[in-house]
C-alpha cells in the first residue's frame, strides 16, 4: 500500500514536469490604438519561424471578394519602433505559383512592369478591406490605412489570398487625413531591385518580408540604390 505522503510527492513531481514542458506565449497583441511596443514571435511553423510560406491560387482572369477572418480574431503586433506587423496566424503571407525564381524575368522583372495586370480591382478589394478591418479591430479612418499585400505583388505575393492581405494601420509620423504613410513600400522596392539584379533570391526576399518587413533589408544586406525607381504602393 502506498502512503498518502508518497502519493502527494509523486503527484507534485508529475505536475512540475508538466509545467516545465509548457512555455507561455510571449506574444503581445496591442489594439489598433497602439499599446506596449514589442516584436513577438510568429505562430509556430509560420514564415517568421522559418516555416514554408503557403502558395495561393495566383493571378485570376476575374477576382471575387474573399472571406476574411472573423471579426476581432486578428491582432496587430508592433516593433520597438512602433511599426505595425500583422498577426502571423491570420496573415502569414502567401506566394503566387506564377512567380518562381525561374520565371522572374517574365513576371516581376519583365520590362514594362507586371503588377498592374494582376492586381484585383477596387470593387473587390474595397469589400475585403472593410471586412479585414473588422478582423483586426481597426477603427481608425479607412483612408489612412492601406489594404496591403504582406508579400507584395512585386515580390511575387499572391494577388488575392486573404492570408496575404491585411489592413495596415499608419506608421509613426502619420498625419491624420493624409492617407497611408507606408515605409514598407520602399523596402519592397529595394528588395525587388535586388532580386532582379541577382543579389538575393526570390525565396529569401519573400521569407524576410513575411517574417518582419522592418528587418528584411538588414537581414539580406540590401540597401537602397538610385536605380531602384519609383516606390510602388501595394
trRosetta pair geometry for C-beta under 8 A, 3 or more apart (Angstrom, degrees):
i j d omega theta_ij theta_ji phi_ij phi_ji
2 6 5.3 -114 -176 81 91 124
2 7 5.6 107 127 -60 117 92
3 6 4.6 93 60 7 86 101
3 7 7.0 -146 97 -7 46 86
4 7 5.5 -54 -150 34 34 115
4 8 6.5 38 152 -23 66 103
5 8 5.8 -53 -155 31 32 113
5 9 6.7 32 150 -19 64 103
6 9 5.6 -53 -152 33 37 113
6 10 6.4 36 153 -19 68 104
7 10 5.9 -56 -150 36 31 110
7 11 6.3 29 155 -16 66 108
8 11 5.9 -57 -148 38 29 110
8 12 6.2 30 154 -21 64 109
9 12 5.7 -58 -150 36 29 112
9 13 6.4 30 154 -21 65 105
10 13 5.8 -55 -151 33 31 111
10 14 6.6 30 153 -18 65 105
11 14 5.8 -55 -151 35 33 112
11 15 6.4 30 154 -16 66 106
12 15 5.8 -56 -148 37 31 110
12 16 6.3 32 154 -20 65 107
13 16 5.7 -56 -148 36 31 112
13 17 6.4 33 154 -20 65 104
14 17 5.8 -54 -150 34 31 111
14 18 6.5 31 153 -19 64 105
15 18 5.7 -55 -152 35 33 113
15 19 6.5 34 152 -21 66 104
16 19 5.7 -53 -150 33 33 112
16 20 6.5 33 153 -19 65 103
17 20 5.8 -54 -151 34 33 110
17 21 6.5 28 153 -17 65 109
18 21 5.8 -61 -151 38 32 110
18 22 6.7 18 156 -11 66 110
19 22 6.1 -68 -151 40 32 103
25 40 7.9 33 168 -164 91 131
26 40 5.9 178 106 -135 77 93
26 41 6.5 65 63 13 105 101
27 40 3.6 94 -121 177 65 154
27 41 6.5 -98 -71 52 90 65
27 77 7.1 -73 -159 -101 96 117
28 35 7.3 -162 150 130 110 126
28 36 6.1 -58 159 79 153 108
28 38 4.5 71 44 48 128 151
28 40 5.6 176 22 -53 64 124
28 77 7.4 108 74 -130 66 79
29 40 7.9 -43 -59 9 64 153
29 75 3.3 5 -159 154 126 146
29 76 7.0 121 -159 61 72 46
29 77 6.8 -59 -107 -81 60 67
29 87 7.5 27 -121 -101 116 102
30 33 7.5 -109 158 68 101 61
30 34 5.8 -50 153 132 141 30
30 35 2.4 -167 -130 47 122 137
30 36 6.2 -177 -71 40 122 57
30 38 7.9 143 -20 27 108 99
30 75 7.7 135 52 178 32 100
30 76 6.4 -48 73 82 76 96
30 77 7.9 107 27 -126 83 30
30 78 6.0 -16 35 2 128 123
31 34 7.4 0 72 41 70 36
31 35 6.0 117 27 -39 64 124
31 75 7.9 -67 -96 -142 40 88
31 76 7.6 59 171 38 16 108
31 137 6.2 -80 -150 116 85 134
32 76 6.3 105 -96 1 55 136
32 136 6.7 97 -79 134 110 94
32 137 5.4 -156 -24 108 112 84
32 138 4.7 146 -116 -112 148 52
32 139 5.8 151 70 19 145 78
32 140 6.4 -147 149 -15 125 98
32 169 5.9 161 -158 -78 88 147
33 139 8.0 -18 -54 50 89 108
34 78 7.2 36 -153 -60 56 164
34 82 7.0 -9 -140 -145 98 115
35 78 7.1 159 68 15 87 138
37 78 5.2 -92 -131 113 64 115
37 79 6.8 -7 -173 108 101 34
37 80 5.0 96 138 -132 123 38
37 81 7.4 143 -161 20 140 15
37 82 5.3 -76 -104 -73 119 72
38 77 7.1 -84 88 -166 82 86
38 78 6.4 75 44 71 54 77
38 79 7.8 -88 103 -138 20 18
38 80 7.2 37 -101 -74 22 65
39 77 6.8 81 -133 157 43 116
39 78 7.5 -94 -75 103 58 38
39 79 4.9 24 -76 -119 107 62
39 80 6.4 -57 -21 -25 104 77
39 85 7.3 76 -131 3 77 150
39 212 7.0 32 -160 -120 122 140
40 77 5.4 -119 34 -133 98 129
41 48 6.6 171 -169 119 59 124
41 49 6.8 61 178 -78 104 96
42 46 4.3 -106 138 77 122 129
42 47 6.7 -22 102 62 169 62
42 48 3.1 121 2 47 132 127
42 49 5.6 -131 72 -26 99 87
42 88 3.3 155 -149 -117 92 165
42 92 7.4 102 -177 -120 133 83
42 211 6.9 -114 -16 -137 140 62
43 46 4.5 83 65 -21 81 127
43 49 7.4 -95 92 -10 40 129
43 88 4.6 -169 3 104 84 110
43 89 4.5 94 -45 -73 146 82
43 92 7.4 -73 45 -88 114 110
44 49 5.8 57 -141 -52 37 176
45 49 5.9 -3 -11 74 12 135
45 51 4.2 71 177 -78 50 153
46 49 5.4 86 55 18 63 101
46 51 5.4 132 79 42 3 126
46 88 4.6 122 113 168 170 114
46 89 7.3 -106 -68 -79 142 46
46 92 4.7 -133 -147 -127 107 115
46 210 7.9 -144 159 149 91 111
47 50 7.6 79 -172 -48 33 7
47 51 6.0 -89 -72 63 31 77
47 52 7.9 -55 -90 117 70 14
47 53 5.1 32 -87 -85 116 87
47 88 7.5 -146 43 -149 80 105
47 92 5.6 139 -1 179 101 89
47 93 5.6 -13 -6 47 155 122
47 207 5.9 -163 -167 -143 104 63
47 210 3.7 -18 116 119 163 127
47 211 5.4 -126 126 -65 93 69
48 88 5.7 -76 13 -115 126 140
48 210 7.0 -136 -52 122 68 78
48 211 4.0 125 -107 -137 66 73
48 212 6.6 75 -117 -34 110 85
50 207 7.9 31 -125 -164 45 124
53 92 7.0 -179 -135 134 70 101
53 93 5.5 -49 -143 102 115 101
53 94 6.8 169 165 -116 93 30
53 95 5.4 81 115 -17 123 107
53 151 7.3 66 -169 -44 148 153
53 206 6.0 -96 7 139 167 118
53 207 6.6 -136 -36 -90 122 67
53 210 5.7 -165 -103 -44 122 172
54 92 6.5 87 6 85 108 123
54 93 7.7 156 40 96 83 54
54 94 4.8 -37 86 -114 98 87
54 95 7.4 174 93 22 46 73
54 161 7.6 -158 108 156 119 157
54 163 6.2 14 60 103 142 151
55 94 6.8 126 -130 -170 12 82
55 95 5.4 -37 -110 69 67 89
55 96 7.6 74 -158 -161 77 6
55 97 5.4 71 177 -68 119 87
55 158 7.6 134 -170 -63 42 123
56 94 4.3 74 -42 150 109 127
56 95 6.8 -178 11 76 85 34
56 96 6.2 -36 58 -97 100 51
56 97 7.3 -138 70 -16 51 85
56 158 3.1 50 37 -116 144 157
56 159 7.9 -153 101 33 144 56
56 160 7.8 168 163 64 147 54
56 161 3.6 -118 -113 -49 139 139
56 163 7.5 -174 -81 53 111 105
56 164 6.6 -70 -42 -13 144 133
57 60 6.7 20 119 -61 120 106
57 97 7.7 -61 175 10 16 112
57 158 6.9 90 41 -155 58 124
57 160 7.7 -36 56 65 111 91
57 161 6.7 154 16 -72 83 99
58 96 4.5 97 -115 -162 72 87
58 97 4.7 -74 -56 42 126 85
58 98 4.5 117 -152 -18 126 100
58 158 6.5 -89 -80 -128 33 86
58 159 7.4 50 177 11 29 99
59 96 6.7 39 -26 -153 74 135
59 98 5.8 -10 10 -5 101 157
59 117 7.8 11 -143 116 147 83
59 118 4.0 -79 -109 -137 121 112
59 159 5.7 73 -96 -6 60 139
60 63 5.3 126 71 -78 124 67
60 159 7.3 -138 12 69 83 133
60 160 7.0 -50 13 29 121 134
63 120 4.2 -85 83 -126 176 100
63 121 6.6 175 51 19 119 80
63 124 4.8 10 110 -109 114 175
63 159 7.3 -106 -93 120 134 120
63 160 5.2 166 -142 -67 124 165
64 124 6.6 -166 -162 -127 13 118
65 124 5.1 -165 -72 -154 70 71
65 127 4.2 -31 -119 85 148 132
65 128 5.4 -165 -149 -54 87 85
65 131 7.9 112 173 6 117 138
66 128 6.0 33 49 -106 77 121
66 160 6.0 149 -19 156 129 94
66 161 7.2 152 -128 -143 177 25
66 162 4.6 -148 118 -48 128 104
67 131 7.6 -109 -156 150 41 156
67 162 6.7 -65 83 -42 49 159
68 128 6.3 136 -58 -156 116 71
68 131 4.0 154 22 124 135 111
68 132 4.6 -139 -138 -76 148 67
68 134 7.5 115 97 62 135 93
68 135 4.9 -114 149 -45 114 135
68 162 5.5 -169 -106 -148 57 134
69 73 4.9 -125 155 72 114 119
69 74 5.3 105 77 -38 148 110
69 90 4.9 -61 -28 -132 157 111
69 132 7.6 66 34 -124 83 66
69 135 4.2 94 69 -142 92 125
69 162 7.4 166 -26 150 73 128
70 73 4.6 71 69 -15 86 133
70 135 6.8 110 77 -116 25 79
71 134 4.1 -52 -110 155 97 102
71 135 6.1 -98 -105 -83 36 37
71 137 7.5 99 -178 -73 75 67
72 134 7.4 -47 -28 164 62 69
72 135 7.4 -106 3 -157 23 28
72 137 5.4 64 -106 -67 62 104
73 90 6.9 139 109 -83 90 123
73 135 6.2 -47 50 -159 83 75
74 86 7.4 -28 -180 -171 122 84
74 87 4.2 -154 -160 19 82 147
74 89 7.6 -159 -115 75 76 89
74 90 3.8 -11 -107 -25 115 166
74 91 7.1 60 -146 -12 136 98
74 132 8.0 -16 39 -166 152 73
74 135 4.6 35 16 146 121 92
74 136 4.6 -48 90 -89 111 65
74 137 7.6 -165 72 2 71 84
74 166 7.5 -151 158 -130 152 110
75 87 5.1 97 50 -87 55 119
75 136 7.2 152 -90 -145 19 68
75 137 7.5 11 -102 24 60 123
76 84 5.4 -48 -161 -148 121 101
76 85 7.0 127 -171 65 69 50
76 86 7.1 -60 -119 -119 59 33
76 87 7.0 -77 -75 -47 24 81
76 136 6.3 65 -47 -168 87 112
76 169 6.6 -17 -103 9 155 125
77 84 7.4 119 73 -164 50 53
77 85 4.2 -34 75 71 99 104
77 86 7.3 2 24 80 93 15
77 87 6.9 134 -20 -87 94 47
77 88 7.7 14 -11 -23 141 88
78 82 5.3 -6 -177 -136 123 45
78 83 6.8 148 -155 65 68 35
78 84 6.0 -37 -99 -100 75 48
78 85 6.8 -177 -84 17 23 86
79 82 6.7 -77 68 -4 70 13
79 83 4.6 6 30 47 117 89
79 85 6.6 96 -40 -26 83 114
79 212 7.4 102 -83 -162 117 117
79 214 5.3 -44 -48 43 160 166
81 172 7.0 -108 155 4 80 142
81 214 7.1 174 49 -161 124 149
82 171 7.9 126 112 -163 82 61
82 172 5.1 87 87 -56 116 117
83 171 5.7 1 -123 -132 76 100
83 172 7.1 -75 -74 0 62 98
83 183 7.4 -71 -125 54 126 119
83 214 5.0 129 79 -80 151 136
84 168 5.9 154 91 -161 133 77
84 169 5.1 136 -63 53 161 90
84 171 6.8 -122 10 -90 92 66
85 212 6.3 -34 -112 -124 137 74
85 213 7.4 176 -109 23 86 89
85 214 7.5 -83 -71 -4 106 111
86 90 6.6 -117 166 77 105 97
86 91 3.7 -47 148 71 147 133
86 136 8.0 -81 -137 -102 79 129
86 150 5.9 -75 13 -93 144 124
86 166 4.3 180 -107 -21 129 173
86 168 7.5 -68 -65 -92 94 82
87 90 4.1 49 82 24 115 107
87 91 5.9 97 62 23 66 89
87 136 7.3 -168 -8 -110 116 90
87 166 7.8 164 27 -119 76 141
88 91 7.2 -76 -113 70 20 61
88 92 5.7 54 -174 -97 64 72
89 92 7.3 12 -122 -54 12 95
90 135 6.5 145 -157 157 147 125
90 136 7.7 -179 99 -78 164 84
90 163 7.4 -163 156 -125 43 64
90 166 7.2 99 112 -98 111 114
91 150 5.4 146 162 -46 108 141
91 163 6.1 162 -124 -170 42 48
91 164 7.0 114 -155 -113 82 13
91 165 7.1 -120 -123 68 114 26
91 166 4.4 -24 -85 -54 162 124
92 150 7.8 176 105 80 21 162
92 163 5.8 -14 38 176 82 109
92 210 6.5 30 163 -171 59 116
93 150 4.3 -114 -90 101 83 125
93 151 4.5 89 -160 -25 107 106
93 157 6.9 -88 -162 -124 84 107
93 163 7.2 -48 37 137 9 87
93 164 5.7 58 -146 -115 38 78
93 206 7.1 158 153 178 134 86
93 209 7.0 138 -119 102 150 88
93 210 3.4 -105 24 -117 160 108
94 151 6.9 -152 56 35 35 122
94 157 6.7 84 78 -164 58 77
94 158 4.2 -31 109 16 103 129
94 161 4.2 -53 75 82 156 147
94 163 4.8 89 -37 86 121 103
94 164 3.9 -98 36 -52 92 113
95 99 6.9 -121 -180 70 95 100
95 151 6.2 -45 -85 104 65 159
95 156 5.5 10 -152 130 94 99
95 157 6.3 -87 -113 -118 45 38
95 158 6.1 86 122 -37 12 86
95 206 5.8 13 -86 -154 117 152
96 99 4.8 62 75 17 104 100
96 118 8.0 29 -123 161 161 153
96 156 5.5 -134 39 -179 96 67
96 157 6.4 65 -20 118 95 19
96 158 4.7 148 -72 -93 71 56
96 159 6.8 50 -88 -17 125 75
97 100 7.7 -2 -172 -48 45 100
98 103 6.9 -116 160 112 55 156
98 107 6.2 148 134 -109 93 142
98 118 8.0 -160 67 -115 154 153
99 103 6.1 -136 -133 84 37 112
99 104 6.8 60 -162 -91 85 65
99 107 4.8 -154 -103 119 85 158
99 108 5.8 53 -134 -25 129 110
99 156 3.3 -152 109 -128 142 102
99 202 7.0 -161 148 -164 97 146
100 103 5.0 73 47 18 77 100
100 104 7.5 -110 88 -40 38 75
100 156 7.7 123 -63 -145 25 146
100 202 7.0 158 -176 74 30 156
101 104 6.3 -23 -152 -19 31 113
101 201 6.1 -25 -103 -161 125 95
101 202 4.9 -158 -82 21 71 120
101 203 6.9 -42 -53 -19 112 94
103 106 5.4 -67 -169 53 75 99
103 107 5.1 49 134 -7 98 119
104 107 5.9 -76 -130 54 30 93
104 108 5.4 -42 -148 50 77 95
104 109 4.7 48 151 4 88 118
104 156 7.7 -66 -100 -65 88 123
104 195 6.4 -136 -151 149 150 111
104 196 6.8 -157 153 -97 122 67
104 202 6.0 -161 -71 -66 128 130
105 109 5.4 -45 -105 78 38 115
105 110 6.4 83 159 -77 44 73
106 110 5.5 37 -149 -69 25 124
107 110 6.3 122 30 -11 7 109
107 114 5.4 75 173 -138 53 151
107 156 7.2 66 120 -98 136 89
108 114 5.2 -110 -104 41 36 156
108 115 7.8 41 -121 -53 75 85
108 153 7.8 175 -108 142 101 61
108 154 5.6 116 -152 -163 109 50
108 155 7.0 83 -136 -93 158 14
108 156 5.8 -79 -40 -58 141 78
108 192 6.6 -126 163 -144 119 101
108 195 7.1 4 103 101 132 139
108 196 7.3 -131 113 -70 91 103
108 202 8.0 134 40 -116 143 117
109 114 7.9 13 8 -25 23 135
109 192 8.0 175 -85 179 75 84
109 195 7.0 -136 -67 110 116 96
109 196 3.9 155 -119 -115 116 105
110 113 7.5 -39 83 61 81 10
110 114 5.8 103 42 -67 100 104
113 116 5.9 39 130 10 130 105
113 117 7.8 145 115 -8 89 97
114 117 6.5 -76 -173 35 40 107
114 118 6.9 -4 154 7 76 116
114 153 7.4 -165 103 147 95 101
114 154 7.2 132 61 -110 108 64
115 118 6.3 -82 -151 49 38 93
115 119 5.8 51 159 -51 78 105
115 152 8.0 -27 -108 157 142 91
115 153 4.0 105 -126 114 109 131
115 154 5.6 -50 -52 -63 131 76
115 232 6.8 109 40 175 155 148
115 234 7.3 -84 -161 -103 154 107
116 119 6.0 -39 -137 7 29 118
118 153 6.5 169 81 -153 111 127
118 159 5.2 -132 146 -76 97 140
119 153 6.4 -55 -83 -70 85 167
119 159 6.4 -164 -116 -144 32 114
120 124 4.7 -91 167 80 115 133
120 125 5.2 131 98 -48 113 100
120 159 5.6 140 -31 155 91 107
120 160 4.7 91 -54 -82 138 116
121 124 5.3 93 66 10 74 100
121 125 7.1 -164 98 3 34 93
122 125 5.8 -62 -131 50 36 99
122 126 5.3 47 166 -34 72 107
123 126 6.1 -34 -129 26 22 117
123 127 7.4 24 162 -14 49 103
124 127 6.4 -63 -165 33 30 105
124 128 6.6 21 148 -12 66 112
124 160 7.1 -26 138 -127 135 132
125 128 5.3 -57 -145 43 41 114
125 129 5.9 49 154 -30 72 102
125 147 5.6 153 172 104 108 149
125 160 7.9 -119 -81 -116 86 94
125 165 7.9 -137 -136 -153 96 152
126 129 5.8 -49 -145 29 28 113
126 130 6.8 27 157 -17 60 103
127 130 6.1 -56 -155 33 31 109
127 131 6.6 22 153 -11 65 109
128 131 5.9 -63 -150 42 33 107
128 132 5.8 28 156 -18 70 112
128 147 6.8 109 96 -163 97 142
128 160 7.9 -151 -61 -155 165 87
128 162 7.1 -148 -153 -105 119 90
128 165 6.6 19 145 114 133 150
129 132 5.8 -58 -140 40 27 108
129 133 6.3 37 156 -28 63 101
129 142 6.9 97 138 -160 121 114
129 147 4.0 -84 -99 -77 108 138
129 167 6.0 106 -158 -88 75 102
130 133 5.8 -48 -151 25 28 114
130 134 7.2 26 150 -13 58 102
130 142 7.4 -15 -92 -117 71 143
131 134 5.8 -56 -162 35 37 111
131 135 6.6 45 141 -26 67 102
132 135 4.9 -42 -149 27 44 121
132 136 6.4 24 158 -4 70 104
132 147 6.8 112 58 -129 141 100
132 162 7.4 -170 -87 -152 113 95
132 165 6.6 -95 -92 120 162 97
132 166 6.2 -164 173 -138 132 41
132 167 4.9 157 111 -24 105 99
133 136 6.3 -66 -149 49 29 96
133 137 8.0 -112 162 61 56 7
133 138 4.2 -90 -153 63 80 108
133 139 7.8 130 168 -68 106 34
133 142 6.7 -61 -77 -106 157 95
133 145 7.2 117 -103 85 108 155
133 167 4.6 62 -83 -37 68 171
134 137 7.3 33 -166 -76 32 36
134 138 7.9 -77 -48 41 23 74
135 167 7.9 145 55 12 96 110
136 166 6.7 90 -58 -165 141 95
136 167 5.5 -150 34 54 140 105
138 145 6.0 59 175 -91 148 169
138 167 4.9 -113 11 108 158 135
138 169 6.1 -167 -124 -75 117 101
140 144 5.8 -75 137 69 118 122
140 145 6.2 124 79 -40 110 114
140 169 6.4 94 28 -134 140 101
140 170 7.3 -99 124 2 163 104
141 144 4.4 74 77 5 101 108
141 145 7.4 168 91 -6 56 87
141 176 7.0 109 14 -161 136 87
141 177 6.9 35 60 -81 173 54
142 145 6.0 -69 -151 42 39 102
143 177 7.4 30 92 -136 124 41
143 179 6.0 -69 158 -100 88 60
144 169 7.8 19 117 -157 93 61
144 170 5.3 -36 159 -52 102 118
144 174 6.6 93 -171 171 113 136
144 176 6.4 -35 -93 -138 150 55
144 177 7.0 -35 -71 -51 112 21
144 178 7.4 61 -111 53 91 54
144 179 6.4 -162 -107 -141 49 13
144 180 6.3 129 -178 -75 38 52
145 167 5.0 31 149 178 134 92
145 168 6.1 166 -169 75 81 46
145 169 5.3 -38 -111 -105 105 43
145 170 6.7 -95 -86 -37 61 68
145 180 6.4 55 -162 -88 10 101
146 167 7.6 157 80 -156 35 49
146 168 4.8 -17 65 57 87 106
146 180 4.0 42 -47 -101 102 163
146 182 5.3 -18 3 -58 152 144
146 233 7.2 -130 -137 -172 137 103
147 165 6.2 15 173 -175 85 109
147 166 7.6 -172 -151 93 53 24
147 167 5.7 -28 -98 -97 67 64
147 168 7.6 169 -99 12 14 80
148 152 7.9 -47 -177 -92 85 84
148 165 6.9 160 80 -147 36 63
148 166 6.1 -28 61 64 84 70
148 167 7.7 114 15 -128 82 16
148 168 4.2 7 12 -9 134 128
148 182 7.0 170 -92 -139 140 152
148 184 7.0 60 -169 84 150 145
148 234 6.2 77 -148 109 76 69
149 152 4.9 120 85 -112 114 41
149 153 5.9 107 34 -34 166 71
149 157 4.6 137 166 105 126 150
149 158 7.8 -174 -144 67 117 51
149 159 7.6 -57 -95 -129 136 32
149 164 5.4 4 -150 146 79 99
149 165 5.9 -37 -95 -91 52 72
149 234 5.1 -59 37 153 104 109
150 157 6.9 166 70 -131 59 143
150 164 5.4 -128 33 -160 93 58
150 165 7.2 -135 -12 -74 81 21
150 166 6.3 51 -58 9 98 110
150 209 7.0 148 153 137 72 99
150 210 6.1 71 137 -113 117 66
150 213 7.8 -143 -165 -48 70 120
151 155 5.4 -115 -178 91 79 115
151 156 6.8 -40 151 81 117 64
151 157 3.3 162 101 -91 83 107
151 158 7.5 60 71 13 111 64
151 164 5.9 -63 38 -147 87 111
151 206 5.3 26 -134 -143 132 86
151 209 5.6 121 -106 94 68 127
151 210 5.8 -14 -62 -68 104 93
152 155 4.8 82 59 16 80 100
152 157 5.3 149 73 8 11 131
152 185 7.9 108 -94 -121 150 56
152 188 4.3 46 10 -150 150 147
152 192 7.8 -66 84 -59 125 116
152 209 7.4 -90 2 176 84 161
152 232 7.5 127 172 95 141 110
152 234 4.0 73 -138 102 107 168
153 156 7.7 74 -170 -53 32 10
153 157 5.6 -80 -73 55 36 92
153 159 6.3 43 -102 -96 108 75
153 234 5.8 -164 17 -134 89 125
154 188 6.0 106 65 154 113 109
154 189 7.1 18 98 -96 155 53
154 192 4.5 -22 144 -96 114 142
154 232 5.8 108 -30 65 145 147
154 234 6.8 -125 7 -67 97 144
155 188 5.9 -106 -30 -153 119 94
155 191 6.1 13 -97 105 120 122
155 192 6.1 -110 -72 -79 73 84
155 195 7.2 148 -126 -21 71 154
155 202 7.4 152 -173 -154 68 77
155 205 5.6 -134 -148 125 115 118
155 206 5.8 158 151 -85 111 74
155 209 6.3 62 125 10 170 159
156 202 5.8 43 2 -169 151 119
156 206 6.3 -58 70 -78 110 124
157 164 5.3 156 -180 -174 108 136
157 206 7.5 160 -74 -127 74 101
157 234 8.0 110 44 167 137 140
158 161 4.1 27 105 5 141 115
158 163 8.0 39 55 67 134 86
158 164 4.9 154 56 4 94 158
160 165 7.4 -7 -144 -28 37 138
161 164 4.7 67 73 10 95 108
161 165 7.3 163 83 -5 50 94
162 165 5.9 -73 -141 46 39 102
168 180 7.3 60 88 -138 101 130
168 182 6.5 65 110 -113 138 120
168 184 7.3 -84 -168 20 161 147
170 174 3.4 8 172 -62 135 168
170 180 6.5 -160 -99 -135 74 57
170 181 5.8 47 -152 38 92 89
171 174 6.0 132 62 -47 51 103
171 181 5.4 -108 46 97 96 91
171 182 6.4 136 -13 -109 119 38
171 183 5.8 -2 -8 6 178 98
173 181 6.5 -108 93 117 90 156
174 178 7.2 -173 -175 56 73 108
174 180 7.9 -53 -125 -154 122 35
174 181 4.7 -169 -102 27 81 123
175 178 4.2 42 83 2 101 139
175 181 7.5 90 18 -39 71 135
178 181 7.2 29 96 -49 111 104
180 233 7.7 121 77 -145 129 122
182 185 5.0 83 104 -16 103 102
182 233 7.1 100 57 -132 131 86
183 186 5.7 -44 -167 30 60 111
183 187 6.8 64 140 -20 74 100
184 187 5.4 -54 -154 35 42 117
184 188 6.3 43 151 -22 71 104
184 213 4.9 22 -129 141 103 152
185 188 5.8 -56 -153 34 31 112
185 189 6.6 30 152 -19 65 105
185 231 4.9 82 131 170 109 112
185 232 6.4 -155 -167 78 101 44
185 233 5.4 -33 -115 -103 143 49
185 234 6.3 154 -113 19 85 82
186 189 5.7 -53 -149 35 34 112
186 190 6.5 37 153 -20 66 103
186 224 7.1 -17 170 -98 107 123
186 231 5.0 -43 -87 -115 66 131
187 190 5.9 -56 -153 34 31 111
187 191 6.4 25 153 -15 65 108
187 209 7.4 147 126 -109 118 99
187 213 5.5 125 93 176 156 95
187 214 7.7 -107 -78 -99 159 29
187 216 5.8 96 176 59 124 120
187 217 5.8 -118 -138 -40 91 109
188 191 5.8 -57 -148 39 31 109
188 192 6.2 38 153 -25 66 105
188 209 7.0 59 -96 -116 82 142
188 213 7.7 -27 -56 -146 84 121
188 232 7.1 -88 99 65 117 93
188 234 6.3 -68 92 23 170 136
189 192 5.5 -49 -146 32 32 115
189 193 6.6 34 155 -18 63 102
189 228 5.3 86 140 169 105 114
189 229 6.9 -137 -170 71 119 81
189 230 7.7 -120 -131 110 149 35
189 231 5.0 -112 -24 -120 153 62
189 232 5.9 142 -82 18 103 82
190 193 5.9 -55 -155 34 31 111
190 194 6.5 29 150 -18 64 108
190 217 6.0 14 100 -104 144 116
190 222 5.4 131 143 143 108 118
190 223 7.2 -107 -161 136 131 15
190 224 5.2 -79 -99 -92 122 62
190 225 7.4 128 -132 11 82 77
190 228 5.8 -33 -94 -123 57 140
191 194 5.5 -54 -148 37 36 113
191 195 6.4 40 152 -23 67 101
191 200 7.0 -58 -153 63 77 141
191 205 4.5 134 180 -148 120 122
191 208 7.5 -169 -117 74 140 125
191 209 6.8 -109 14 -56 175 118
191 216 6.4 -30 -71 137 135 128
191 217 7.2 -121 -63 -86 91 73
191 220 7.1 74 -115 60 96 158
191 222 5.9 80 -91 122 62 173
192 195 5.8 -52 -150 31 31 112
192 196 6.4 20 156 -11 64 109
192 205 7.9 131 -69 176 40 158
192 232 8.0 21 5 27 161 125
193 196 6.0 -63 -147 42 29 105
193 197 6.1 19 157 -11 66 113
193 225 6.2 -151 134 43 154 116
193 227 6.8 139 -149 100 135 85
193 228 4.7 -88 -43 -119 153 73
193 229 7.4 166 -80 18 115 94
194 197 5.9 -62 -142 44 28 106
194 199 4.1 -83 -163 68 82 118
194 200 4.6 31 135 17 117 105
194 205 7.0 157 80 -85 112 128
194 220 7.0 112 128 133 163 132
194 222 4.6 -69 -58 -121 155 122
195 198 7.8 37 173 -67 29 24
195 199 7.5 -75 -57 50 20 76
195 200 5.9 -54 -80 74 60 83
195 201 7.3 34 -125 170 83 15
195 202 5.5 70 -143 -85 126 65
195 205 5.6 -64 -67 -10 114 155
199 222 6.9 119 116 -103 131 91
200 204 5.1 -118 179 80 100 125
200 205 5.3 110 117 -54 127 97
200 220 5.0 10 -104 -172 148 127
200 221 8.0 162 -72 58 114 83
200 222 6.4 -51 -22 -66 138 118
201 204 4.5 94 58 5 87 103
201 205 7.0 -157 90 -4 47 85
202 205 6.0 -63 -153 38 29 108
202 206 6.3 26 155 -17 67 110
203 206 5.7 -56 -145 38 31 111
203 207 6.1 31 158 -20 66 109
204 207 5.8 -56 -147 37 28 111
204 208 6.3 27 156 -19 64 109
204 220 6.1 124 140 -111 114 115
205 208 5.8 -57 -146 36 29 110
205 209 6.4 23 159 -14 65 108
205 216 7.2 64 -152 -177 61 121
205 220 6.6 27 -92 -88 67 163
206 209 6.1 -60 -147 39 28 106
206 210 6.1 24 158 -17 65 112
207 210 5.9 -59 -144 39 26 110
207 211 6.3 25 158 -20 63 110
208 211 5.9 -58 -148 35 27 110
208 212 7.6 -61 177 56 59 62
208 213 8.0 94 130 -107 74 41
208 215 7.4 -125 -172 97 93 74
208 216 3.8 113 139 -134 110 86
208 219 5.0 -178 -132 78 120 135
208 220 5.6 -66 -58 -39 168 113
209 213 5.0 28 -148 -97 70 81
209 216 5.0 21 -76 -94 58 152
211 215 7.6 -62 103 66 104 109
211 216 7.6 142 59 -83 92 85
212 215 4.6 27 101 28 116 104
212 216 6.8 -172 90 -46 60 76
213 216 5.4 -29 -146 -11 40 124
215 218 5.4 -64 -165 50 65 110
215 219 5.4 69 138 -31 88 108
216 219 5.7 -59 -144 36 27 113
216 220 6.2 2 166 1 65 113
216 222 7.6 -18 128 41 79 124
217 220 6.4 -73 -146 49 24 94
217 221 7.9 -122 166 58 56 5
217 222 4.6 -103 -144 71 72 91
217 223 6.9 97 180 -85 116 38
218 221 7.5 30 -170 -73 28 37
224 228 6.0 -60 -160 -23 72 150
225 228 5.1 133 64 -41 73 90
228 231 7.9 22 127 -74 116 65
